């Protein structure tokens, strides 16, 4: 793996030199966009809107528009805005990871100490495991400031970027009825159904089956065969009564 960021992870007066590595990779198929007429690949070009000519990558700069003029923002400007955040993941507090709403999660990175047998790194891992806490920090990656949580996974400190509060939309515009009457027996059966399906989380049980099936279709087409579209058979209850639907769900699970 190739590191994507190099700096330090700090808590209190302790500073740990670290490198960041992407902890995730896409599982979807790499599909190219083609011209349907001759199957030529479609290429994206960076074109000057006035000359209509392609612009070399090394000639592209970033700018912020004020009135009718662009102010060019250079690399040193990004660092000048927050030099400490560009080089340091500074843990500002420790929180219960269970208190972080899953809506805030973005992507994760592995950290690797930049020195061998780093005692401070090992200490932070053990302290987080023992306290069942996660560090809440801020840092700058690719010119963008991010919130993140720092927590241990298999004795490795993981940095997961999370969204800022203002990035989550309000639910006020959703038409959700707040006065729906649920009877006690309906709630009891609903809870029983949840308990019946409850199990320890094991993500290894789940595979990206859709892409596997799609790849089978692609390989079949390469041999001149055509895909057979499976008919969707929706599950139907025998009635519209919620309680009866729940009871049938319980029975179906037991039968399975």
N, C-alpha and C positions, 0 to 999 in steps of 0.2 A: 504493500500500500504506500501511497505517496501522501505526505502530510500536506494539509491545505492551510495551516495557520501555525505560527510559532510565536510563543510569548511566555507568559507565566500565569499560574493560577494562585491567587492570593487569598488568605483569610487571616484577619488580624495583622500581625507583623510578619507572618510566615509567607514566603514566596517560593513557589515550586515551578521551575522551568519545565514547560510542557510543549508537546506538539499535538495538534488535532488531526484526526483522520476521520473521514466519513464512515459512519457506522451502518449506513443503509445503501442499497443499490436497487435500481428499478428491476422488476421482474417481467414487465410487459414486453411484448415482441417489438423489435426494432423495425417498424414499417416505414418505407420511403414513400414520399409523395411523387406520383408520376403523371405525365400527360397521357390521358386515356387513348389518344390517337396513335402514338408510337412508343409508349412506355418509356420515354426519356425522363430522367430524373429532373425534378423541379428544384432549382437552386435559389436560395435567397441572396439578394445582393444589397449592400449598403450604398444607396444611391443619393447623390447630391440633388436636392429638389430643384435647384436652378439649372445646373449644367446637365443633369440626368446621366452623369457619369458615375461609375463605381468609385467609392472612396477607399483607399488602402486603410487597413485596420490601424496602422500606426499614426494615421492622420486624424483619427477620430478623438474628439475631446467631449467632455460633459459640460453642459451649461444650464444655468437657471435663468428663466426669462423674467425680467423686471421691466414693466411697461412694454416697450417695443424692442428692447435690447437684451441680448444674452450676456450673462456674466459667466465667464469660463471658470469652472471649479477644477483645480488641479489636485494631484495626489497629496501634496503637502497641506492643502486646505482641509482635507478630510482628517489628517492627523492632527492639525492645529486645533480642530474643533474639540477633540478629546484625545490627546496623546496617550493618556493613561489607559483609556478603554481600547485603544488600537493595539496595545501590547499586553494588556493584563485582563484576565477574567477575575474580577474582584468580587468575592462572596460578601454580600452586604448583610445577609441574615440567614438564619436556618429555619426551615419550615417543615411541616408534615407533608410528605409527598402526596398523601391522600387528599389534602386540601386543594390541590391544583386541579381545576376543572379540565377534563380531557379536551375540551374545545380549544384550550390554549396551546396544546402541543403542536410543534412543527417537525423539525428533523433533529437527528441525534449524531453526536460525534464521540469517538473514543479519544481519551487523552493518554499520552505516553510520556512518562518523565524523561526529560532530556538528559538526565544523568543516571548512571546505574545505581541500583540499590538506594534509591532516594527515600530516606527515612520519613521525611515530611509527607510524601505521597502516601506511603504505607500507613502512617498515622491517621491521615484524613480518611482513608478508606475504612479503617477499623473503627474510627470514632463515629462515622456516619452509620455504619452497620450497627454499632452498639446503641447509638442514640435513636436510630430509626428516623433520622432527619435527612433533609436534602438542603444543599446550599442554594440560595437564590442570588443570582449575580447578573451583571451587565457587561457586555463587551462589544467590540465592533468587528464585524467580519464582512469583507468585500464592501466597504464603505457604508455599511448599514449597521446601526446600533440594534442589538438584540437583548432581550431578557433571556435568561436561561436558568435551568436548575441543574445542579451538580449532584450526582448520586452514584453509588457503587453498584456494579454488575460484575459478578465473578472476579472480584478484587481489582477491577478496572474502573477508574472514574469516568463516568459518562456525562457529557454536556449535552443537554437537550434544549434547543431553542424553543421559547414559548412566546406567544403573542402578547402585545401590550393590551391593557384593558380596553382602550379606545378602538381597538381593531375588531372587537366583538360587537356585532349589531344587537340592538335592543329587540326585545320580543313584543314590544308594545303594539306593533302593527299587525300581529298575528291574530287571527280570529279563533281564539281558544276559549271555549266556554268554561267558566270557573265554578259553575253551580250545578254540575251534573250529579245526580243522586245515584250513588253506588250502594247497594244493599250490603249488609254484613255477610250474608251467605255468598254473594258474588265475590266480595273481597277475600273471604276465606278460601274459596276454591281457586281464585287467582293466585293467592300466596302458595297454595298447595301445588299448583302447576309450576310456579317458579322453583319451588324447593325440589320438585321432581326432576327438573332439568338442570338443577345446580350441580356444578362440578368444579374441580380445581382448574384454574386457567393453565392451559398447555397449548401454546401457539403452534408447536411442532405438529399437532394433529391436523392443521389446516394448510392446504396447498393451493396455489393459484391454478385451479382446475380449468378456469375459463381459457387462459392462455394456452394450456396444454391441449385442450380440445381444438382451439383455433389453429394451433400448429399442426395437428393431425389433419385438419381440413386442407391447410395449405399444402402439406406433403401429398395428400390424395389428389389435389388439383394438379400438382406437378406431374402426376402419373396419368392425367387425363380423366380423373374421376370427379364427380360433382357431389357437393355436400347435400345431405338429406336433412332438411330442417325438422327437428323434433317438435311434435305438437305439445303445446303447454297444457297440462292438465291441472287446473287449479283445485286446491283442496276445498271441499264444500261441506258445510255443516248441514244437518237435516232440517234445521229451523233457524229463525232469526233471534231466538231468545238467547241472550248473552250467557245466562247461567247454564243452559243446556249445551251451548258451544264449549264452555269451559269444562263441563263434565265429560263431554265426548273427547276433548283433548286429553284429559287425564286418563281415560280408558284406552285411548289410542297409544299413549306413551307406555302404559303398563303392558299392553299387548305386544308392543315392539320389543 
